[in-house]
Amino acid sequence: MEENINNEELRNFNLIDIFNNEDYRNFVQKMYESGNEQMFAPIYSGIPTFWRTKSCQYFAEIDIALAGYPVDLASGIPGARMGPRAIRDKSSYTGGYMNHYNKIIPFDICRVADVGDVPLKNSYSIKKINQDTQTFFKEIWEDGAHPITAGGDHSGTYPILKAIGEEEPVGLVHFDAHCDTAKAINGGKNSSASILYHAVEDGVVDPKRTVQIGIRGSMEPLWDFSYEKGMRVLHIEEFRKMGVSKVIEEVRQVIGKGPTYITIDIDALDPAYAPATEVPTPGGLTTYEMQQIIRGLQGANLVGGDVMELSPPLDAANGVTAITCAFMMFEILCVVADSIASKRK
């Protein structure tokens, strides 16, 4: 018959004493003492907040606000509105929440919480959705928190940039198959394909400190604005010739020391890695390449980021694209948390 052990013995054996890394042991202990033990429940259990962090509506109490943008009205294909919920669910699959590569434990060095989804007063008007989104993220930003967001279609990045770049335009590291700098498309100026055109025109993004990575496909005639304004456009062919290390060097050179935001349209990845997206475009980045570039941003002045364009209804049975989005969002979380912690020191 199995020996009975008390809860304290079980807790210590499972989650603290078995780890060799002292920083990680201290982190686990701290999470338990602060009532965050749900973060270490089995991956299929618990309330599906992002990484099963606590929910919080008081932005001044946190350093990083994890948010959802449940909108697909600007994409033309329904489904992405379900993205935030899917990424929340799959975020527990990222494991013990310590980055094996850079050893960053974001929840240990920063106060991180799930602040819920953008509260939409009208979910049928992109103009009003943009207003609601900007208001929500402006409150987050003015209270001193840094937003990291799951989408939803890529239209959400525009009002987020307006909220955080109002006083000082931000640089941008933009992963995408498309530049998203069309003046208008299909009779509308508020589509996902126009977000960076408007962000630059509104003065909230510095185009000279913007790098667009993974660009490809047949929509090239729409992206003249990127070149006119001096954005660094890295087509996938040039990316391959340069290699990841050289790309990281150039990205760091372009963004400099100013505040910088990371945005990912998951179609930057090849459809083999992320099939569940509105415009899957063959010939894209690998998940490894995207991870390495994000990790290469450690030490930059990072102010937030997002992962957009997951469409769960298009995902495979095991939710591979949602899991991929969760992992990429975690990579952003790590380098943004490190940036915040470094400034504090």
C-alpha angles and dihedrals in degrees: 000000000000114000114248117235129185124248094256092056091046093049095049094045096048103041114019118022095046093063121090096196109090094202090054093047089052090048093052091047091050093050090053093047091050093049096255096121090123087079089073099047117117111290093249096054140068134045108315102236116143104294085345091280119158119275116247135181096180102087095184089066095061140058098209126035115203108204142172130226105200098188135118101159093110098050104066094228119077123229108069091092085076092055100095093053092049093049091048089053094048097041091087087063090071088083132224094356097245117117107234092205104051097014091233116157100192095189090055099051098038139034103249127182142163108249095185129238129320105278104238118202091184119022095183101063121067090199092056092041088055090051093049092046095049091048092050095049094041089059090049092049096045090050089059101256126128117226126229110180140193120209163253114172122335093261088088093070092068098062090040090056090047089054097050101030099051096103098030125014113239131225116239137220102195122188111193147122087233134046094225091213100121114134089223138340133202091000096305132100095196099065124123088253092066104046099107094043088061094040091056094042089051090052097239096113124052105221092198088061095046127105121188112200130197099015114171145127135078101301095083095120088067096061103067090115091066091059095040091055096044101252115161105242114195109193114203092251092057090044090057093049093049098044127215098286094053091045091054090050092052094045091052090049093050098047094043119179099317126108110288135192126204119216126181126194098193090221085077083083120076111263088246086072101031113022097158102082136104099252110022107192121192122231099045138141123296120239089247092055092050092048092050094050092050090048088049089063092068108126095030121117097263121180104176146313149202145214113216144177102044109150108192096193087065094049126111121256093269095048093242095166093049090050090049091051090051091052093049091047088052091053089053090047091054098052094041091050090049090051092051093046092048092053090050091055 
